[in-house]
């Protein structure tokens, strides 16, 4: 391999590995979890939503869908739409509204 090509390749790899980790620290909306365990006897559960940005506001829309990405009416999520201000933390409530779950 030519020395100049080798230097360019090394520089590109170093630049790539320096930039990629910083992308995961970008400011924005962070959920308190990606899965919710809904206990049978509880009326509702909460999920935290944080805006990690120092300056940006975000409009957040929430919904629940099934494995086929089809909206389901068995659960209700509230609020369905809200504005998250910089450095704000909000809560989404999930309530079961489907048929009775008895064992």
ZABA-258141 format. One record per residue (C-alpha): residue number from 0; x negated, y negated, z; residue in three letters. Coordinates in steps of 0.05 Angstrom, whole numbers, plus 32768, in hexadecimal, padded with zeros to 4 digits. Layout:
<atoms>
+-------+------+------+------+------+
: torti :   c1 :   c2 :   c3 : roba :
+-------+------+------+------+------+
:   NUM :    X :    Y :    Z :  ALA :
...
+-------+------+------+------+------+
</atoms>
This chain:
<atoms>
+-------+------+------+------+------+
: torti :   c1 :   c2 :   c3 : roba :
+-------+------+------+------+------+
:     0 : 8000 : 8000 : 8000 :  UNK :
:     1 : 7FE7 : 7FBA : 7FF1 :  UNK :
:     2 : 7FD1 : 7F90 : 802D :  UNK :
:     3 : 8001 : 7F58 : 801C :  UNK :
:     4 : 803D : 7F87 : 8015 :  UNK :
:     5 : 8029 : 7FA9 : 8057 :  UNK :
:     6 : 8028 : 7F65 : 807A :  UNK :
:     7 : 806C : 7F51 : 805D :  UNK :
:     8 : 808B : 7F94 : 8071 :  UNK :
:     9 : 806F : 7F8E : 80B8 :  UNK :
:    10 : 8088 : 7F47 : 80BE :  UNK :
:    11 : 80CD : 7F5B : 80A4 :  UNK :
:    12 : 80D2 : 7F94 : 80D6 :  UNK :
:    13 : 80BD : 7F67 : 8110 :  UNK :
:    14 : 80ED : 7F31 : 80FB :  UNK :
:    15 : 8126 : 7F63 : 80F3 :  UNK :
:    16 : 811A : 7F82 : 8138 :  UNK :
:    17 : 8116 : 7F3D : 8158 :  UNK :
:    18 : 8157 : 7F24 : 8139 :  UNK :
:    19 : 8184 : 7F61 : 8142 :  UNK :
:    20 : 8184 : 7F64 : 818F :  UNK :
:    21 : 8196 : 7F1A : 8193 :  UNK :
:    22 : 81D5 : 7F26 : 816A :  UNK :
:    23 : 81F2 : 7F50 : 81A3 :  UNK :
:    24 : 81ED : 7F14 : 81D1 :  UNK :
:    25 : 8216 : 7EE6 : 81A5 :  UNK :
:    26 : 824B : 7EBE : 81CA :  UNK :
:    27 : 8293 : 7ED1 : 81C2 :  UNK :
:    28 : 82CA : 7EFB : 81DF :  UNK :
:    29 : 82B8 : 7F36 : 820C :  UNK :
:    30 : 82EA : 7F6A : 8224 :  UNK :
:    31 : 82E5 : 7F89 : 8269 :  UNK :
:    32 : 82EC : 7FCE : 824A :  UNK :
:    33 : 82FB : 7FF2 : 8209 :  UNK :
:    34 : 8329 : 8026 : 8228 :  UNK :
:    35 : 835F : 8020 : 825C :  UNK :
:    36 : 8374 : 8058 : 828B :  UNK :
:    37 : 83BC : 804D : 829D :  UNK :
:    38 : 83CE : 8070 : 82DF :  UNK :
:    39 : 8413 : 8091 : 82DE :  UNK :
:    40 : 842E : 806D : 831B :  UNK :
:    41 : 8416 : 8027 : 830A :  UNK :
:    42 : 8443 : 7FF3 : 82EA :  UNK :
:    43 : 840A : 7FD0 : 82C6 :  UNK :
:    44 : 83BE : 7FCC : 82BE :  UNK :
:    45 : 8391 : 7F91 : 82AE :  UNK :
:    46 : 8357 : 7F86 : 827E :  UNK :
:    47 : 8329 : 7F4A : 8284 :  UNK :
:    48 : 8318 : 7F20 : 8248 :  UNK :
:    49 : 82DC : 7EF0 : 824D :  UNK :
:    50 : 82C7 : 7EB8 : 8220 :  UNK :
:    51 : 827B : 7EB7 : 8226 :  UNK :
:    52 : 8272 : 7E79 : 81FA :  UNK :
:    53 : 825C : 7E38 : 821A :  UNK :
:    54 : 8281 : 7E0D : 81E6 :  UNK :
:    55 : 82B0 : 7E35 : 81BA :  UNK :
:    56 : 82FA : 7E41 : 81C6 :  UNK :
:    57 : 831B : 7E7F : 81A9 :  UNK :
:    58 : 8362 : 7E92 : 8199 :  UNK :
:    59 : 836B : 7EDA : 81B2 :  UNK :
:    60 : 83A1 : 7F08 : 8198 :  UNK :
:    61 : 83AE : 7F4A : 81BB :  UNK :
:    62 : 83D7 : 7F88 : 81A9 :  UNK :
:    63 : 83D7 : 7FD3 : 81B3 :  UNK :
:    64 : 83D5 : 8005 : 817B :  UNK :
:    65 : 83D1 : 8050 : 8175 :  UNK :
:    66 : 8399 : 807B : 8157 :  UNK :
:    67 : 83B3 : 806B : 8111 :  UNK :
:    68 : 83AF : 8020 : 811F :  UNK :
:    69 : 83FA : 801C : 8120 :  UNK :
:    70 : 841A : 7FEE : 8154 :  UNK :
:    71 : 843E : 8013 : 818B :  UNK :
:    72 : 8478 : 7FFA : 81B6 :  UNK :
:    73 : 846A : 802A : 81F0 :  UNK :
:    74 : 843C : 7FF6 : 820F :  UNK :
:    75 : 8442 : 7FAB : 8216 :  UNK :
:    76 : 8404 : 7F7E : 8219 :  UNK :
:    77 : 840B : 7F38 : 8235 :  UNK :
:    78 : 83FA : 7F02 : 8223 :  UNK :
:    79 : 83FB : 7F15 : 81D9 :  UNK :
:    80 : 83D9 : 7ED3 : 81C6 :  UNK :
:    81 : 83B0 : 7EA1 : 81EE :  UNK :
:    82 : 8377 : 7E6F : 81E9 :  UNK :
:    83 : 8337 : 7E81 : 820D :  UNK :
:    84 : 830E : 7E43 : 8220 :  UNK :
:    85 : 82C2 : 7E44 : 8227 :  UNK :
:    86 : 82AA : 7E6E : 8262 :  UNK :
:    87 : 82F2 : 7E82 : 8272 :  UNK :
:    88 : 8308 : 7EC6 : 828C :  UNK :
:    89 : 834F : 7EDD : 827F :  UNK :
:    90 : 8377 : 7F1C : 828E :  UNK :
:    91 : 83A1 : 7F45 : 825F :  UNK :
:    92 : 83D8 : 7F6F : 8280 :  UNK :
:    93 : 83ED : 7FB2 : 8262 :  UNK :
:    94 : 8431 : 7FCD : 8276 :  UNK :
:    95 : 8451 : 8010 : 8263 :  UNK :
:    96 : 8495 : 8007 : 8243 :  UNK :
:    97 : 84A0 : 804C : 8224 :  UNK :
:    98 : 84C9 : 8088 : 823B :  UNK :
:    99 : 84C1 : 80A0 : 8282 :  UNK :
:   100 : 8480 : 80C5 : 8290 :  UNK :
:   101 : 8493 : 80FA : 82C3 :  UNK :
:   102 : 8470 : 813C : 82D2 :  UNK :
+-------+------+------+------+------+
</atoms>
